[in-house]
Every structure is written in structure tokens, then in C-alpha cells.
């Protein structure tokens, strides 16, 4: 069951990324429905901004985590036993 949930999450996340990048050529549901898409790939500035975001968001998260770890060390003291 866990594998099915992971596969479903991957499909949905891939569809969201496709929705942002494709022109309006993707059906909203399997087998038909309205065709959707934002066409991000048509704008060089939009592509650059999204690529930059895909780099900066994880870096920001890592920076936040490092600050949290540094505060934990300051509060608890050094974990080395020298």
C-alpha cells in the first residue's frame, strides 16, 4: 500500500510540474476533459525564475535547518567529549 501511495504522489507532483510548463494541451483527467497548461516554457524569464526558485527553496530550507542546529548546540553545549 505504501508503494502505491508513493507512486500516486509522484504522478500528481509530475502532473503539477507539467501543468506549469506545458501549453494548454494536457487533459484535466484521464481520457479527456478540458485541456489545461500555463505554458511556462514560452517565457524565458518565467523559466529562469522557476529554475532559480528550484535552487533557492532547498538552499533556504538548509539554511534554516543549520540555524536551528546551531541554536541547539549553543543551548545544550558542545556534543564532543574532548
C-alpha positions in Angstrom: 0.0 0.0 0.0 2.9 2.4 0.8 4.3 1.9 -2.7 1.0 2.8 -4.3 0.8 6.0 -2.2 4.3 7.0 -3.2 3.6 6.3 -6.9 0.4 8.3 -6.7 2.2 11.2 -5.1 4.9 11.1 -7.8 2.3 11.1 -10.6 0.4 14.1 -9.0 3.6 16.1 -8.4 4.7 15.4 -12.0 1.4 16.5 -13.3 1.6 19.8 -11.4 5.0 20.5 -12.9 3.7 19.6 -16.4 0.7 21.9 -15.9 3.1 24.8 -15.2 5.4 24.1 -18.1 3.1 22.8 -20.9 0.9 24.8 -23.1 -2.8 24.1 -22.9 -2.5 20.5 -24.3 -3.0 18.4 -21.2 -6.4 16.9 -20.4 -7.6 17.7 -16.9 -8.4 14.0 -16.2 -7.5 10.7 -18.0 -9.5 10.1 -21.2 -10.5 13.7 -21.9 -11.8 16.8 -20.3 -10.7 20.4 -20.8 -7.1 20.9 -22.0 -5.0 22.9 -19.5 -1.5 24.2 -19.1 0.2 27.5 -18.3 2.9 27.5 -21.0 5.8 28.5 -18.7 8.3 27.3 -21.4 7.2 30.1 -23.7 8.7 32.8 -21.4 12.5 32.8 -20.9 12.1 35.0 -17.8 9.5 32.6 -16.3 11.7 29.6 -16.9 14.7 31.4 -15.3 12.6 32.5 -12.3 11.3 28.9 -11.7 14.7 27.4 -12.1 16.1 29.9 -9.7 13.3 29.1 -7.3 14.0 25.3 -7.6 17.6 26.1 -6.4 16.8 28.7 -3.8 14.0 27.0 -1.9 16.1 24.0 -0.9 19.0 26.2 0.0 16.8 28.3 2.2 15.5 25.2 3.9 19.0 24.0 4.5 20.0 27.4 5.9 17.0 27.4 8.3 17.9 23.8 9.4 21.6 24.8 10.0 20.5 27.8 12.1 18.2 25.5 14.2 21.1 23.0 14.7 23.5 25.8 15.7 21.0 27.1 18.3 20.5 23.6 19.7 24.3 23.2 20.1 24.5 26.6 21.8 21.7 25.7 24.2 22.9 22.2 25.0 26.6 22.8 24.8 29.1 21.1 22.6 28.4 17.4 22.0 32.0 16.4 21.7 33.7 14.8 24.7 37.2 16.2 24.5 
